[in-house]
Amino acid sequence: AQSVTQPDIHITVSEGASLELRCNYSYGATPYLFWYVQSPGQGLQLLLKYFSGDTLVQGIKGFEAEFKRSQSSFNLRKPSVHWSDAAEYFCAVGRAGGGNKLTFGTGTQLKVEL
Amino acid sequence: KAGVTQTPRYLIKTRGQQVTLSCSPISGHRSVSWYQQTPGQGLQFLFEYFSETQRNKGNFPGRFSGRQFSNSRSEMNVSTLELGDSALYLCASRDLGQGNTEAFFGQGTRLTVV
């Protein structure tokens, strides 16, 4: 069965500092990997996705993530955090070849100190 | 294009009642999935519909059901509501006819069972 682990429940960073959110997945086949962001009471907005090819993917709002198959990881990074980045971040894995079922991690709540 | 639309946004029901939630996918998207989000269990997959057929189902009791109409709009129904059904219910749509694509989420329906 597929699973996603986000080991950090809460992270606090200062505005302007760099950010890395960790994500490890367990999946028996070729995974599709995603990072979503959620503001309070809102739906999920896609930050970036990995299907295949270049293992470093760029997303919106200056975020990037690197797929490392050997480590089963898909960590999210941003070089300089803005106060508006405070939100909850979810890593998700999906099945290659179709289907719309995603398995999500438990999320990382990001707080940004001014 | 309009995004995924979920109605209503907020709902308060009494234990034992039933409820129906609606989801209109992005125009042209034929795959619709539903997720339940709670503080304790996180984001959990309920079911997926494609072309009016249920393709996948999560580990939820039979009180949770859904359907999809010929215009791809989807409804989910929860019967005999329990306090534990209080959650944010999210709908996602995806264009499976275009190769590798991501899921787009609606704003969700916040269900409170009292």
Interface residues (C-beta under 8 A of the other chain):
Chain A: Y32 F34 Y36 G41 Q42 G43 L44 Q45 L46 K49 F51 S52 F90 A92 G94 A96 G98 G99 N100 K101 L102 T103 F104 G105 T106 G107
Chain B: V4 Q6 S31 V32 S33 Y35 G42 L43 F45 E48 F50 R55 N56 G58 L88 L90 A92 R94 L96 N100 E102 A103 F104 F105 G106 Q107 G108 R110
